[in-house]
């Protein structure tokens, strides 16, 4: 035992990895529908290990925290700037109401309870589940004109308040929005989602919905015996299929196999390779002619590819409009599997509007997919490489800007290096969406920067605060828990009523917007499960980008207001 304790004290890096291992292991368990989550589990593991009085340099947590904040900004940058114009403005203004309600409710309740700046920052971070605010507030406390010992006390009490309030901040948010929210709005969430899907053309125009579209796409061969189409062009035959989005991919004329160009003429007894949804293709035997087994005709290359929308011609167009565009015919022979916006898979119907920066996952014949990718934007092909030069210089420039301190009336005001890294990430993420030929961070690497960066920071915070954690919890536990409930729910109540009566948002999207502005992914998942639909995600991305940015920066503002 002495060897274990001595080794952890002399080699604190081992303590960090031990904390991460315990946190990630315990965080995956669920008790019914409730889970502590990785962040809270890591914090508590750090507090437990921290009872051994292990000293860790503050530079360790600062390094990983900058990495985390840059990754956060990079992820939401396209949606953040997209929301500042056009139809996203409504969701931006709605987000501002939520995030200001979070700030003011935390500060107001802290004033009533007589909390110091450390308790207030922890209360705010936990109740709003914005872990990044802990780091930003810590940086700001470090700039206060206080003795080092006093600063340490304020920083050490923050994780106590965070741990006490985070549980309801996560589970309570999901429960309130998915269960109480629809009752406040007077709706049946599942029915409301169905009505919205129908309004936006769900199932119309043959647009394939859902992530399972790939498995439903088939290619079958038919011999043309129907004289009605003999001598017609390929495009005329495809037009007769109605809105089923079924295409002629290849043609066998005698012993020769050729690609099916739209203006190619169809001969009698030609064998046609027809591609489309299974239920649509299966009915064409009665229309075209008998199905035949032609292995060579059907042996063409199929490709699945993620395409980032960068072409302005496709921005703000509906899926149906893109599918029917004549300019290069980007929709011909291509089937949409899913749309990803801001890391969230979106529900899509014929009427859904596509934004620049969205990622379209498409499948079809390789030649058609490549043509569509060249027209729509950038082919986001799988790679393991991260543009570390781009990321490194981005963090450096952002941190330098954040380090600039301006004094007003003797009060030091700055974004701090962490706030600067967040802003740099926003800008770099937006630049990547505009010109995706540089600055790539693959999804697995982004996961590491996000999750390992944040949880390493949390692990060091927990280990450092361990010795004072228990005493702080005993002194403030019950009052903090009740205060956390209030700070969690007040912004939601304000948001639901303002969204319904002032912004007049669709109820399902309003609930998703509440979850986004409060950056609670757990609540979004609960809403999608309760509504049996992904419609709430349409209100999540822009509000999440705004909320994630401002709720983090509020860590600085809270210190200024409560100092």
KOLDRENPA-624660 format. One record per residue (C-alpha): residue in one letter; residue number from 0; x, y, z. Coordinates in Angstrom, 3 decimals, padded with zeros to 6 digits. Layout:
   residuo   num         c1         c2         c3
         A   NUM          X          Y          Z
...
This chain:
   residuo   num         c1         c2         c3
         X     0    000.000    000.000    000.000
         X     1    002.841    002.363    000.824
         X     2    004.410    001.549   -002.553
         X     3    001.127    002.340   -004.336
         X     4    000.634    005.675   -002.574
         X     5    004.264    006.724   -002.948
         X     6    004.314    005.829   -006.650
         X     7    001.115    007.777   -007.378
         X     8    002.498    010.829   -005.589
         X     9    005.854    010.651   -007.351
         X    10    004.348    009.734   -010.756
         X    11    001.079    011.711   -010.920
         X    12    000.650    010.834   -014.608
         X    13   -000.281    007.319   -013.436
         X    14   -002.997    008.797   -011.219
         X    15   -004.435    010.677   -014.206
         X    16   -004.742    007.543   -016.335
         X    17   -006.136    005.573   -013.414
         X    18   -008.797    008.249   -012.956
         X    19   -009.654    008.197   -016.672
         X    20   -009.907    004.404   -016.692
         X    21   -012.277    004.351   -013.706
         X    22   -014.310    007.289   -015.029
         X    23   -014.827    005.849   -018.521
         X    24   -015.545    002.383   -017.089
         X    25   -018.101    003.478   -014.502
         X    26   -019.623    006.145   -016.732
         X    27   -020.925    003.578   -019.213
         X    28   -023.217    001.891   -016.671
         X    29   -026.923    002.708   -016.553
         X    30   -029.258    002.357   -013.618
         X    31   -032.600    002.056   -015.351
         X    32   -032.579    005.041   -017.697
         X    33   -030.154    007.007   -015.512
         X    34   -026.393    007.204   -015.916
         X    35   -023.792    009.320   -014.150
         X    36   -022.007    009.855   -017.441
         X    37   -018.289    009.801   -018.072
         X    38   -017.578    013.383   -016.949
         X    39   -019.200    013.062   -013.518
         X    40   -017.746    009.570   -013.012
         X    41   -014.272    010.870   -013.864
         X    42   -014.678    013.783   -011.474
         X    43   -015.739    011.510   -008.609
         X    44   -012.927    009.060   -009.393
         X    45   -010.484    011.957   -009.301
         X    46   -011.871    013.136   -005.968
         X    47   -011.479    009.617   -004.549
         X    48   -007.893    009.246   -005.762
         X    49   -007.196    012.833   -004.718
         X    50   -007.620    011.828   -001.074
         X    51   -004.016    010.604   -001.342
         X    52   -002.834    014.252   -001.676
         X    53   -001.376    013.935   -005.172
         X    54    000.063    017.155   -006.619
         X    55   -000.310    017.714   -010.383
         X    56    000.948    020.718   -012.333
         X    57   -001.801    023.045   -013.483
         X    58   -000.166    023.134   -016.926
         X    59   -001.384    019.593   -017.559
         X    60   -005.064    020.443   -017.241
         X    61   -004.603    023.716   -019.161
         X    62   -003.033    021.899   -022.125
         X    63   -005.804    019.320   -022.417
         X    64   -008.477    021.938   -021.813
         X    65   -007.258    024.077   -024.726
         X    66   -007.329    020.974   -026.928
         X    67   -010.887    020.231   -025.834
         X    68   -012.201    023.776   -026.357
         X    69   -010.674    024.065   -029.814
         X    70   -012.336    020.772   -030.777
         X    71   -015.693    022.013   -029.462
         X    72   -015.451    025.207   -031.487
         X    73   -014.293    023.302   -034.563
         X    74   -017.333    021.008   -034.344
         X    75   -019.973    023.729   -034.045
         X    76   -018.304    026.513   -036.060
         X    77   -020.248    025.978   -039.317
         X    78   -023.614    025.977   -037.505
         X    79   -022.642    028.948   -035.321
         X    80   -021.874    031.225   -038.262
         X    81   -024.671    029.757   -040.357
         X    82   -027.103    030.727   -037.597
         X    83   -026.051    034.371   -037.814
         X    84   -027.847    034.793   -041.111
         X    85   -031.050    033.832   -042.840
         X    86   -033.605    031.518   -041.251
         X    87   -031.181    030.567   -038.481
         X    88   -031.536    033.984   -036.847
         X    89   -034.753    033.016   -035.090
         X    90   -033.008    030.105   -033.404
         X    91   -030.036    032.335   -032.535
         X    92   -032.290    034.851   -030.760
         X    93   -034.108    032.023   -029.017
         X    94   -030.767    030.615   -027.859
         X    95   -029.817    034.002   -026.429
         X    96   -032.917    033.965   -024.218
         X    97   -032.018    030.524   -022.864
         X    98   -028.332    031.251   -022.246
         X    99   -029.009    034.597   -020.560
         X   100   -031.635    032.894   -018.403
         X   101   -028.997    030.329   -017.395
         X   102   -026.545    033.070   -016.433
         X   103   -029.005    035.293   -014.583
         X   104   -030.716    032.453   -012.709
         X   105   -027.351    031.109   -011.493
         X   106   -026.098    034.532   -010.402
         X   107   -029.447    035.518   -008.854
         X   108   -029.813    032.332   -006.827
         X   109   -026.151    032.501   -005.773
         X   110   -026.678    036.055   -004.498
         X   111   -029.720    034.941   -002.490
         X   112   -027.852    031.940   -001.062
         X   113   -024.744    033.992   -000.296
         X   114   -022.411    031.845   -002.404
         X   115   -018.887    032.931   -003.279
         X   116   -017.585    033.014   -006.847
         X   117   -016.260    029.419   -006.689
         X   118   -019.573    027.947   -005.557
         X   119   -021.458    030.050   -008.101
         X   120   -019.268    028.892   -010.986
         X   121   -019.641    025.254   -009.902
         X   122   -023.408    025.630   -009.453
         X   123   -023.725    027.159   -012.910
         X   124   -021.468    024.557   -014.590
         X   125   -023.228    021.564   -013.071
         X   126   -026.824    022.748   -013.365
         X   127   -026.316    023.683   -017.016
         X   128   -024.037    020.654   -017.649
         X   129   -021.438    022.879   -019.294
         X   130   -018.257    021.320   -017.949
         X   131   -016.054    023.683   -019.953
         X   132   -017.196    026.613   -017.803
         X   133   -015.201    025.124   -014.907
         X   134   -011.965    025.661   -016.780
         X   135   -012.840    029.120   -018.070
         X   136   -013.903    030.235   -014.594
         X   137   -010.721    028.780   -013.087
         X   138   -008.621    030.819   -015.511
         X   139   -010.565    033.966   -014.637
         X   140   -010.261    033.369   -010.879
         X   141   -006.523    033.052   -011.430
         X   142   -006.490    036.656   -012.675
         X   143   -008.222    038.082   -009.601
         X   144   -006.252    040.227   -007.194
         X   145   -006.379    037.666   -004.389
         X   146   -003.866    035.685   -002.372
         X   147   -002.851    032.360   -003.899
         X   148   -004.385    030.452   -000.988
         X   149   -007.735    032.208   -001.439
         X   150   -007.727    031.486   -005.158
         X   151   -007.078    027.803   -004.444
         X   152   -010.035    027.658   -002.050
         X   153   -012.340    029.159   -004.677
         X   154   -011.116    026.801   -007.391
         X   155   -011.295    023.735   -005.124
         X   156   -014.930    024.383   -004.132
         X   157   -016.050    024.525   -007.783
         X   158   -016.046    020.738   -008.429
         X   159   -018.046    020.216   -005.227
         X   160   -020.886    022.376   -006.521
         X   161   -020.505    020.885   -009.985
         X   162   -020.841    017.292   -008.768
         X   163   -023.864    018.040   -006.574
         X   164   -025.800    019.864   -009.305
         X   165   -024.721    017.939   -012.417
         X   166   -026.852    014.878   -011.723
         X   167   -030.164    016.705   -011.927
         X   168   -028.736    018.987   -014.603
         X   169   -028.403    015.946   -016.883
         X   170   -031.173    013.555   -015.837
         X   171   -033.582    016.331   -014.836
         X   172   -033.196    018.101   -018.185
         X   173   -033.994    014.945   -020.137
         X   174   -036.979    014.129   -017.907
         X   175   -038.378    017.667   -017.937
         X   176   -038.161    018.298   -021.683
         X   177   -039.387    014.842   -022.743
         X   178   -042.151    014.438   -020.120
         X   179   -043.196    017.827   -018.738
         X   180   -042.305    019.958   -021.789
         X   181   -044.982    018.510   -024.114
         X   182   -047.596    018.955   -021.357
         X   183   -046.676    022.621   -020.941
         X   184   -047.025    023.058   -024.713
         X   185   -050.268    021.057   -024.742
         X   186   -049.156    018.562   -027.383
         X   187   -048.661    014.867   -028.020
         X   188   -044.991    014.815   -029.045
         X   189   -045.217    011.728   -031.255
         X   190   -048.248    013.064   -033.104
         X   191   -046.654    016.489   -033.454
         X   192   -043.561    014.956   -035.059
         X   193   -045.684    012.951   -037.504
         X   194   -047.617    016.059   -038.515
         X   195   -044.408    017.961   -039.159
         X   196   -042.970    015.123   -041.249
         X   197   -046.160    015.030   -043.321
         X   198   -046.064    018.801   -043.784
         X   199   -042.455    018.648   -044.982
         X   200   -043.177    015.955   -047.511
         X   201   -042.248    012.848   -045.578
         X   202   -042.359    009.910   -047.957
         X   203   -043.216    012.145   -050.909
         X   204   -041.178    012.251   -054.073
         X   205   -039.555    008.927   -053.362
         X   206   -036.990    010.501   -051.046
         X   207   -035.488    007.728   -048.969
         X   208   -035.572    008.493   -045.244
         X   209   -033.608    006.912   -042.445
         X   210   -030.140    005.471   -042.089
         X   211   -031.249    002.093   -043.522
         X   212   -031.694    003.431   -047.084
         X   213   -028.554    001.648   -048.353
         X   214   -029.926   -001.810   -047.653
         X   215   -033.134   -000.998   -049.539
         X   216   -031.401   -000.008   -052.799
         X   217   -031.247   -002.801   -055.373
         X   218   -030.352   -003.286   -059.035
         X   219   -032.275   -005.723   -061.241
         X   220   -032.214   -006.542   -064.970
         X   221   -035.269   -006.447   -067.276
         X   222   -035.607   -007.237   -070.968
         X   223   -037.450   -004.471   -072.834
         X   224   -040.436   -006.063   -074.580
         X   225   -043.012   -003.303   -074.078
         X   226   -043.306   -001.586   -077.462
         X   227   -044.435    001.615   -075.742
         X   228   -040.818    002.373   -074.798
         X   229   -038.977    000.991   -077.832
         X   230   -037.223    003.896   -079.561
         X   231   -037.708    006.163   -076.561
         X   232   -034.876    007.894   -074.732
         X   233   -033.617    006.692   -071.358
         X   234   -034.793    009.942   -069.737
         X   235   -038.337    009.324   -071.072
         X   236   -038.427    005.840   -069.551
         X   237   -037.172    007.207   -066.225
         X   238   -039.819    009.946   -066.316
         X   239   -042.503    007.246   -066.618
         X   240   -041.392    005.902   -063.227
         X   241   -043.025    008.937   -061.606
         X   242   -041.469    010.167   -058.386
         X   243   -039.958    006.839   -057.365
         X   244   -036.378    007.959   -058.183
         X   245   -035.576    004.854   -060.215
         X   246   -032.824    004.948   -062.843
         X   247   -031.463    003.015   -065.798
         X   248   -027.780    002.452   -065.013
         X   249   -026.576    000.237   -067.889
         X   250   -027.924   -001.247   -071.132
         X   251   -027.103   -004.470   -072.979
         X   252   -027.681   -004.058   -076.712
         X   253   -026.955   -007.465   -078.227
         X   254   -023.540   -008.508   -076.893
         X   255   -022.485   -004.969   -076.021
         X   256   -022.913   -003.343   -072.581
         X   257   -022.993    000.474   -072.470
         X   258   -023.592    003.113   -069.797
         X   259   -027.129    004.495   -069.874
         X   260   -026.834    008.126   -070.968
         X   261   -030.075    010.127   -070.535
         X   262   -030.424    010.669   -074.311
         X   263   -029.602    007.103   -075.349
         X   264   -032.286    005.365   -077.473
         X   265   -033.805    002.079   -076.272
         X   266   -033.968   -000.868   -078.690
         X   267   -036.349   -003.806   -078.614
         X   268   -035.119   -006.716   -076.452
         X   269   -032.420   -004.541   -074.873
         X   270   -031.662   -005.596   -071.274
         X   271   -031.818   -002.720   -068.788
         X   272   -030.125   -002.546   -065.389
         X   273   -032.640   -000.697   -063.197
         X   274   -031.553    000.696   -059.808
         X   275   -033.782    002.102   -057.065
         X   276   -035.712    001.217   -053.968
         X   277   -036.607   -002.448   -053.732
         X   278   -040.358   -001.885   -053.576
         X   279   -040.235    000.388   -056.633
         X   280   -037.954   -001.731   -058.814
         X   281   -039.858   -004.959   -058.132
         X   282   -042.968   -003.719   -059.963
         X   283   -041.325   -002.940   -063.315
         X   284   -041.580   -006.445   -064.765
         X   285   -045.138   -005.653   -065.799
         X   286   -044.087   -002.273   -067.236
         X   287   -040.819   -003.015   -069.044
         X   288   -040.668   -006.734   -069.611
         X   289   -039.529   -009.957   -067.943
         X   290   -036.728   -009.979   -065.390
         X   291   -033.561   -011.764   -066.514
         X   292   -030.418   -012.931   -064.734
         X   293   -027.569   -010.945   -066.320
         X   294   -024.542   -011.073   -064.019
         X   295   -022.269   -009.047   -066.333
         X   296   -024.807   -006.257   -066.781
         X   297   -025.368   -005.905   -063.046
         X   298   -021.684   -006.194   -062.174
         X   299   -021.004   -002.447   -061.909
         X   300   -019.141   -000.640   -059.138
         X   301   -021.236    000.820   -056.318
         X   302   -019.906    003.551   -054.034
         X   303   -020.954    005.077   -050.698
         X   304   -019.506    008.504   -049.962
         X   305   -019.876    011.449   -047.578
         X   306   -020.105    014.753   -049.445
         X   307   -019.765    018.148   -047.727
         X   308   -022.038    020.774   -049.307
         X   309   -019.865    023.722   -050.363
         X   310   -021.414    024.791   -053.685
         X   311   -023.542    027.903   -053.104
         X   312   -025.975    026.718   -055.785
         X   313   -027.134    023.963   -053.417
         X   314   -027.304    026.072   -050.268
         X   315   -030.849    026.577   -048.890
         X   316   -032.338    024.191   -051.455
         X   317   -034.704    021.400   -050.457
         X   318   -033.761    017.771   -051.031
         X   319   -036.471    017.498   -053.678
         X   320   -035.130    020.570   -055.517
         X   321   -031.591    019.152   -055.528
         X   322   -032.852    015.790   -056.783
         X   323   -034.636    017.482   -059.706
         X   324   -031.921    019.992   -060.662
         X   325   -030.916    019.839   -064.322
         X   326   -027.521    021.503   -063.743
         X   327   -025.309    018.448   -064.090
         X   328   -028.197    016.318   -062.789
         X   329   -026.626    015.764   -059.344
         X   330   -029.504    013.583   -058.159
         X   331   -029.483    011.103   -061.035
         X   332   -028.535    007.610   -059.908
         X   333   -027.718    008.803   -056.389
         X   334   -029.623    007.893   -053.239
         X   335   -029.442    009.757   -049.960
         X   336   -028.706    007.673   -046.859
         X   337   -028.477    010.382   -044.195
         X   338   -027.681    014.022   -043.506
         X   339   -025.311    015.058   -040.720
         X   340   -025.313    018.615   -039.406
         X   341   -023.092    019.680   -036.535
         X   342   -022.354    016.075   -035.659
         X   343   -026.068    015.215   -035.386
         X   344   -027.924    013.038   -037.849
         X   345   -030.904    014.983   -039.181
         X   346   -034.331    013.652   -040.109
         X   347   -034.904    014.280   -043.782
         X   348   -037.870    014.422   -046.078
         X   349   -038.393    015.853   -049.544
         X   350   -038.992    019.299   -048.061
         X   351   -035.931    019.494   -045.809
         X   352   -033.618    022.428   -046.567
         X   353   -029.940    021.613   -047.059
         X   354   -027.378    024.075   -045.666
         X   355   -023.844    024.748   -046.740
         X   356   -021.577    022.705   -044.476
         X   357   -024.009    019.780   -044.194
         X   358   -022.615    016.330   -044.893
         X   359   -024.704    014.211   -047.256
         X   360   -024.096    010.479   -047.126
         X   361   -024.951    009.161   -050.598
         X   362   -024.844    005.793   -052.344
         X   363   -025.168    004.709   -055.947
         X   364   -023.157    003.684   -058.982
         X   365   -019.579    004.933   -058.545
         X   366   -019.758    007.152   -061.639
         X   367   -022.971    008.794   -060.420
         X   368   -021.657    009.307   -056.875
         X   369   -018.431    010.867   -058.169
         X   370   -020.393    013.196   -060.463
         X   371   -022.683    014.259   -057.611
         X   372   -019.716    014.883   -055.303
         X   373   -018.016    017.159   -057.849
         X   374   -021.215    019.165   -058.310
         X   375   -022.341    019.426   -054.677
         X   376   -019.076    020.031   -052.884
         X   377   -016.199    018.112   -051.396
         X   378   -015.809    014.333   -051.194
         X   379   -015.024    013.714   -047.543
         X   380   -013.150    010.466   -048.013
         X   381   -011.969    008.427   -045.040
         X   382   -008.492    009.334   -043.792
         X   383   -006.598    008.866   -040.544
         X   384   -004.569    012.067   -040.812
         X   385   -005.237    015.161   -038.695
         X   386   -004.016    018.532   -039.944
         X   387   -002.032    019.246   -036.775
         X   388   -000.403    022.337   -038.271
         X   389   -003.843    023.861   -038.739
         X   390   -004.966    022.847   -035.266
         X   391   -001.722    023.869   -033.553
         X   392   -001.545    027.334   -035.082
         X   393   -005.287    027.783   -034.481
         X   394   -004.911    027.137   -030.749
         X   395   -001.794    029.332   -030.536
         X   396   -003.421    032.325   -032.234
         X   397   -006.633    031.940   -030.235
         X   398   -004.770    031.602   -026.936
         X   399   -002.652    034.672   -027.677
         X   400   -005.772    036.735   -028.378
         X   401   -007.442    035.357   -025.253
         X   402   -004.404    036.217   -023.142
         X   403   -004.828    039.928   -023.886
         X   404   -006.156    041.629   -020.745
         X   405   -007.955    044.974   -020.777
         X   406   -008.645    046.799   -017.524
         X   407   -011.833    048.786   -016.949
         X   408   -011.825    050.672   -013.672
         X   409   -009.120    048.413   -012.357
         X   410   -011.084    045.249   -013.271
         X   411   -009.101    042.860   -015.530
         X   412   -011.230    041.612   -018.439
         X   413   -010.102    039.019   -020.952
         X   414   -011.391    035.955   -022.764
         X   415   -008.555    033.967   -021.146
         X   416   -006.512    031.507   -023.187
         X   417   -009.343    028.963   -022.962
         X   418   -011.957    031.375   -024.314
         X   419   -009.561    032.342   -027.093
         X   420   -009.090    028.693   -028.040
         X   421   -012.863    028.262   -028.256
         X   422   -013.241    031.276   -030.565
         X   423   -010.328    030.023   -032.687
         X   424   -012.042    026.651   -032.998
         X   425   -015.257    028.319   -034.177
         X   426   -013.426    030.231   -036.891
         X   427   -011.318    027.250   -037.974
         X   428   -014.358    024.970   -038.102
         X   429   -016.174    027.497   -040.277
         X   430   -013.158    027.882   -042.584
         X   431   -013.021    024.122   -042.955
         X   432   -016.698    024.015   -043.972
         X   433   -016.182    026.742   -046.586
         X   434   -013.019    025.193   -048.019
         X   435   -012.703    021.571   -046.857
         X   436   -009.424    020.983   -048.715
         X   437   -007.461    021.788   -045.534
         X   438   -007.850    021.649   -041.752
         X   439   -009.270    018.143   -041.595
         X   440   -009.726    016.511   -038.197
         X   441   -011.165    012.984   -038.671
         X   442   -014.109    012.054   -036.480
         X   443   -012.134    009.552   -034.333
         X   444   -009.432    012.162   -033.673
         X   445   -012.064    014.780   -032.875
         X   446   -013.589    012.331   -030.384
         X   447   -010.223    011.981   -028.651
         X   448   -009.692    015.752   -028.511
         X   449   -013.214    016.253   -027.153
         X   450   -013.513    013.400   -024.684
         X   451   -009.939    012.777   -023.585
         X   452   -009.203    016.510   -023.513
         X   453   -012.212    017.326   -021.317
         X   454   -011.950    014.306   -019.039
         X   455   -008.217    014.725   -018.459
         X   456   -008.952    018.276   -017.363
         X   457   -011.775    017.011   -015.123
         X   458   -009.533    014.259   -013.708
         X   459   -006.868    016.787   -012.682
         X   460   -009.532    019.082   -011.189
         X   461   -010.969    016.199   -009.164
         X   462   -007.565    015.003   -007.938
         X   463   -006.596    018.535   -006.908
         X   464   -009.883    019.178   -005.112
         X   465   -010.010    015.758   -003.423
         X   466   -008.798    016.756    000.065
         X   467   -011.360    019.576    000.439
         X   468   -014.227    017.917   -001.438
         X   469   -015.876    016.026    001.419
         X   470   -015.883    019.016    003.771
         X   471   -017.365    021.261    001.055
         X   472   -020.061    018.716    000.250
         X   473   -021.122    018.446    003.909
         X   474   -021.314    022.216    004.272
         X   475   -023.263    022.974    001.088
         X   476   -024.864    019.741   -000.207
         X   477   -028.648    020.080    000.319
         X   478   -028.856    023.777   -000.456
         X   479   -026.696    023.347   -003.543
         X   480   -028.841    020.502   -004.840
         X   481   -032.041    022.560   -004.567
         X   482   -030.338    025.580   -006.097
         X   483   -029.194    023.361   -008.975
         X   484   -032.749    022.207   -009.657
         X   485   -033.865    025.826   -009.942
         X   486   -030.999    026.825   -012.261
         X   487   -031.693    023.773   -014.440
         X   488   -035.453    024.301   -014.834
         X   489   -035.938    028.094   -014.900
         X   490   -034.312    028.587   -018.358
         X   491   -036.385    025.730   -019.815
         X   492   -039.650    027.200   -018.535
         X   493   -038.754    030.633   -019.915
         X   494   -037.701    029.063   -023.213
         X   495   -040.866    026.993   -023.664
         X   496   -043.199    029.936   -023.140
         X   497   -041.165    032.385   -025.240
         X   498   -040.787    029.828   -028.026
         X   499   -044.512    029.086   -028.067
         X   500   -045.981    032.559   -027.767
         X   501   -043.268    034.897   -029.082
         X   502   -041.258    032.913   -031.634
         X   503   -044.216    030.642   -032.529
         X   504   -041.904    027.695   -033.188
         X   505   -043.171    024.240   -034.029
         X   506   -043.481    022.376   -030.684
         X   507   -041.179    019.478   -031.578
         X   508   -038.508    021.806   -032.924
         X   509   -038.961    024.106   -029.912
         X   510   -038.207    021.230   -027.529
         X   511   -035.131    020.330   -029.568
         X   512   -034.043    023.974   -029.514
         X   513   -034.307    024.028   -025.714
         X   514   -032.074    020.959   -025.540
         X   515   -029.610    022.516   -027.986
         X   516   -029.358    025.908   -026.285
         X   517   -028.647    024.097   -023.020
         X   518   -026.245    021.699   -024.847
         X   519   -027.891    018.645   -023.294
         X   520   -027.545    015.759   -025.733
         X   521   -029.233    013.443   -023.214
         X   522   -032.400    015.528   -023.480
         X   523   -032.292    015.403   -027.292
         X   524   -032.041    011.624   -027.140
         X   525   -034.990    011.466   -024.748
         X   526   -037.056    013.712   -027.034
         X   527   -036.297    011.619   -030.114
         X   528   -037.176    008.460   -028.213
         X   529   -040.422    009.914   -026.851
         X   530   -041.446    011.342   -030.224
         X   531   -040.225    008.291   -032.180
         X   532   -038.726    010.770   -034.631
         X   533   -035.595    012.799   -035.308
         X   534   -037.603    015.993   -035.911
         X   535   -036.448    017.611   -032.607
         X   536   -032.887    017.515   -033.978
         X   537   -033.888    020.208   -036.499
         X   538   -033.978    022.685   -033.624
         X   539   -030.813    021.402   -031.990
         X   540   -027.788    022.252   -034.131
         X   541   -027.848    026.060   -034.420
         X   542   -028.982    026.494   -030.817
         X   543   -026.322    024.018   -029.651
         X   544   -023.608    025.990   -031.431
         X   545   -024.716    029.270   -029.852
         X   546   -025.309    027.709   -026.433
         X   547   -022.022    025.811   -026.336
         X   548   -020.118    028.992   -027.150
         X   549   -021.847    031.468   -024.842
         X   550   -022.460    029.113   -021.924
         X   551   -018.715    028.454   -021.858
         X   552   -017.830    032.160   -022.046
         X   553   -020.264    032.817   -019.184
         X   554   -017.603    031.241   -016.967
         X   555   -015.676    034.528   -017.351
         X   556   -018.779    036.671   -016.849
         X   557   -019.772    034.878   -013.633
         X   558   -016.375    035.595   -012.113
         X   559   -016.696    039.280   -013.053
         X   560   -020.233    039.500   -011.614
         X   561   -019.510    037.592   -008.400
         X   562   -015.952    038.628   -007.571
